[in-house]
Structures are given as C-alpha cells and as structure tokens.
C-alpha cells in the first residue's frame, strides 16, 4: 500500500462501480463541496440519480454552480438542486455557510470534496499556504460547522448521518518533516518548507486522514465519519500541474470523473459499520 507500482497496478486493474440500483435516497438532503465540477459534480449527479430529494452544491463561484445545477436537473428533474456560495479561503464565508446549514430541516449526507493541488508555494487570503488552507483547514472547519445539523438529523430520524472527507492515496507519500517543528502549521506557512513537486499536496491529504480519525474519536454514534481515496481521476484538480509527461500519464492511468464519483458516493452511502476508516477501491483499507 502506498507505493508507486502498487498505485499504478490498482489504477489499471480496478474499475469503480456505481451504487446499486436498489439504493434509494428519497427524502434525504446532501451537501457536496466543490459540487460544480469534477468529482464533486459527479457525486452530486449520482446521489440525485438515486432519488435524493435535495442536494446543495457548495461552490466558490455561484455562476459555475448554476451551470452545474442545470446539468443535474436535466438528469434528475425531481431533485431540488440549490447553489450556496462557499470560499474555503475565507473563515467568514465558511461560518456563514455553517449558519445557513443550521436552518435546514434535515442534513443526511456531507461530502467534503473541494480541494486544490498547487505545486508552487502560494499564500492564501487567510495567510496560510494554499494547499493547507483549502484542503485541511477549510475542510476541518466545515466538518465542525456541519456536525451539529448532521447530529440533529440523526437524532430526529433515528439513523446515523454521514460525513465523508475526500483524501488520497498520496497521503502515504510524504515524510511530513513539518511535524517535528514547534508549531507545525506555522512551519508549513514558511516558503522554504514547501518541498518538491506534490509533497505539500500529499501532506495536506495526510492531514485530512489524521483529522478525520481524530474527529471520529471525539464524535458520538450519530454521525459516521470516513475518508475516501477516489483514485487518480482526469479532473480539473490537475489543471495547474505542468509536470512533463503528466498528460500522458493521466491518459494511461487516470479514471474518469464519473468513476471517481462512484468511489465518493460509495463511501458516503455504504460502509455503515465503519467509522474513522480510510476507504480505497470501495473497500476499507489500512
């Protein structure tokens, strides 16, 4: 697990499967961050296709969210698709989003999918390095802000709600030297800590895994919290990656966004007996 050869073998030998047709999500409400494009959009479409009553697309640019909304409605006209603005660089935006979620009559499923992959040091509007801000800090804050409506729904309906955080196999691929600093996050905000290539992105995905495991250990039985590796998918996540040969590599090894969506919705709907788990290839892995 975690080696490059094993990763390539799994990408070529495994084919993600859609949710079984008998799964019916009628009456349920879901939030998908990054829901206007790529795996987020595919996840929202697939949930809607299984009878989901309402899906909220959490997006940075509402106009892009509206285009995604129309795409979902064309395939699932009975689903109530809403577009809510969310900027994971802005704590005010995230707090406002969390307050709005408190007004929902129910919240059954959350997929925290929004993320970035930047190969050069970039400081976010919050002052933190961008991969850390969006992938870890933004995801962590949203998971806390959405925990209460998830718990309230679980209590009312008598069945656990679901919180799924999108991580990656690349969390195995980092030495994470910053963990030895007196202040880990402060060290990650220093440009000379950034490392080479994807290392900072990999570290942010490791932080996702550590966070979801810790959150699960402190959360009651009302919410099932798991992480999911969607595999390498040909999505917009890689738009800023200019590594020589990356296009050819992705052509050979990447799954489609729809197949990545299969992995996300599988983790968000199935595996009811697993908590704090890392789900990859639609199975719980170590």
Secondary structure, DSSP 8 states (H G I E B T S, - for coil): ---HHHHHHHHHH-------TT---TT-EEEEETTTSHHHHHHHHHHHHTT-SEEEEEESSHHHHHHHHHHHHHH-TTSEEEEEE--TT-HHHHHHHHHHHTTSS---EEEE------SS--B-TTSSBHHIIIIIIIHHHHHHHTHHHHHHHHHHHTS-EEEEEEE-GGGGS---GGGGSSSHHHHHTSGGG--STTHHHHHHHHHHHHHHHHHHHHS-TTEEEEEEE--SB-SGGGTT---TTHHHHHHHH-B-HHHHHHHHHHHHHS-TT--S-EEETTEEE-
